[in-house]
Structures are given as structure tokens and as C-alpha cells.
Amino acid sequence: MAKKFNGQRLRQARLYNGLSINDLAEILGVTKQAISQYETQNVTPEFEKMRIITEKLNFPSSYFFQEDIYEVNAKTTYFRALLSTNKNTRLQQQIKLKHLAIIYQVLNKYLEFPALNIPKIEYKNELDFDQIALDLRAYWELGEKPIDNISHLLEKNGIIVASYPVNQDNIDAYSQKIKVEDQDRYIIVLSNDKNSAVRSNFDAAHELGHILLHNWNIDLEELPREDFKQQEREANYFAAAFLLPKNAFLHDVSLYPRDLKYYIELKKKWKVSISAMLIRANRLGVITDNQYQYLMKQMTINNWRKQEPLDNVLIKQEPILLNKSIEMLMQHNIFNAKEFMEELTENKLSMKPEQVEILLNLDKGTLFIEEEKESIASIIKIKDKNK
């Protein structure tokens, strides 16, 4: 039986690459109506058009003839820049995240990942962000010391963390809740377009705030603008309270609270931006509103608003659980690169190796090398000089 072209797959591949219907129509030299027919009516493109599609969208031809990706039960996706990001850009990231979720589900067949370990936050009226942050630190046995590697901390407690290029200046991070074998899982994606350790740390803590505090069964598109802004503020308040715990940070910042050079030293310790520490110091009452405004003006005069001291010195800690999973499975001969890609295909997700390497933040060539070695070994052998 001939396989049927799946127009939804063409739409997903188009969005994955950030292309509009007009963009793809120009690439193929066809009308917008033709693209719509391909995507909605499952009209199979001519062979030459199909060849261009696979080449330009960088998906194997088999991808377009598979059934739809099975449902990962993803609902809400929290974007920090929802109000300033167009719908197609958000769809692009959601499609990438959906592909990542399928890859995770395949890995989950072979590996026992850490169970989700997050306490339930119960509150009656106003949120006490300092108390919530301290309760979580106590639950995770962190005390009030600085967090050197928040990505590892989240992974250790069952949150999936990925890092890959988002290619959008106004998207630093986003998160989504999925179901894996009837268990809730959260995925946080951190953009690795910008190599800022402190920015990445705050982004991760911000998404953790959404996980702890907010409703994951709502359509954010329908949320009133002010309600969305309030959720973003709450996630920021939590992130600051979690990364800069009240008592320990108060002890440190109170020594020289109005000296910007002192904040450089604090940045080395707490791995949080100077601007975020000034906001935190102001909220804790260590500096007044006027003092805060003066220090922020000094930040502008010093050209520290776009790039602060130490931004190019502090090392960004990347998540490792997903890429180390591939490494572990290969080292234990569970599969080689070719077999892993075939496993994805069997799970209705044909992809190019380089695409998977990007999503999992693997070294370039990881999913090619083993197959190449195997091929060479089957052709030539080392001579035995003892014969």
C-alpha cells in the first residue's frame, strides 16, 4: 500500500523553520493556494517540488509520509515575551518543543530519569515569594547558599532542561507541561543564542516560578493582558527570591548597598546580574527608590545596561541530562547512532541527525561518527603480523 502524504507534517516542518506560507510558496515557485492545498487537503506535491521541500526544510522525505506525531498532551506554553512575540514565532518554538518531547519519550523507554520532585505550593491570599523560595530551598536541602548550576539542580529534580538556538532576540526561555506515561513532566528551554550565565540562571528560575505558581491548563492567548503581566512579575519575584535568598543576601548586600563596584563582587558569588540585585535590594528595603534610580542611572552612564562586568567571564552552565543520555546509551551498546535515528523513525519522527544534535545540544557529528566507524570497520581490517 502506497504511503499517503501528510499535509500536517509539511505545516510542522514549515513552522519549524520559521517560514510563512508565502515564504514556502516563493521557495517552491507555486501559489499560496497550492501550499494551503498541500497542508490542509493532503495533496501530494510533484516529485521535483517534494525534492525541494526536503532540501530546503531539512527533513527527510519519510517525515512527510508518516502519521502525525502522537499526542504529547502539551497544553500551556509559557513565553516570557508572549506580548511582543508574533504567533508564528511562538508556533515555531512549540513545534520544536513537541519534537523534543517525542525524543525524550523515546529515551524514557531505555533510561530511568529522575522523578519530578516539586512541592505543592498552597496559599490563601497574597503570595509570599520569600517564604515560597525558602520553602523550596528547604525541600531541596539547599540552605541559603548560592546556586552554582541551576540547570543541574532542575534536572536532578525531574525537570527536563534543554538548550538550543531560538534565533529570536525577544525569546530567552519558555516552558511547557507534558504527559509521559501518565506522569506530569515539565520542559524548560533556555536559548543558547546569548552566552550570558547570569541571564540564563534568571531565565531558568523564572520558568521554575511558572511551574510552581501558575495554572498549566489555561490558554494564555485568552488571558487578559494585565493578568499575563502579573504572572510574569510573580515569576520574576520568585526567581529573585530563589536565587538571592532573603537573609543571606541581606547580610551581603547591606555592607555596601550603594556602591556599584561592590555589586560586581556580589555577582561573582551569587551568579545574578547587577541590575537584578539592585531590584532585589530595593524590594528588601536596603536601598530607597531614589537610591535605586540613581544607581540605575550610573549603570547607564557606565554602559552596563546591555553588558555588565563579568558577563563575558562567568561560565554559563549548560544542561547535560539529555545529551549525556545519548552518550550513556551508546557507551552501553544499547544502540549506535544509526539505530537511534531508526528508533526515532519507528516512533513516527524521522529527522536529520543534525536536527536532533541541535535539540539535544550534542556535539556536532555525534550522531554520524559511530555509523561511519562501523562502515569503515566492515570494509578494511588491521593485518595480523603474526600470521
ABEGO torsion letter per residue (X at the ends): XBBBBBAAAAAAAAAAAGBBAAAAAAAAGBBAAAAAAAAAAGBBBBAAAAAAAAAAAGBBAAAAABBBBBBAGBBBBBBAAAAABBAAAAAAAAAAAAAAAAAAAAAAAABBBBBBBBBBBBBABBBBAAAAAAAAAAAAGAEABBBABAAAAAAAAGBBBBBBBAGBAABABBBBBBBBGGBBBBBBBBBAABBBAAAAAAAAAAAAAAAAABBAABBAAABBAAAAAAAAAAAAAAAAAAABBAAAAAAAAAABAABAAAAAAAAAAAGBBAAAAAAAAAAAGABBAAAAAAAAAAAAAAGAAABBBGAAABBBBBBAAAAAAAAAAAAAGABBAAAAAAAAAAAGBBBBAAAAAAAAGBBBGAAAAAAAAAAAAAABBBBBAAX
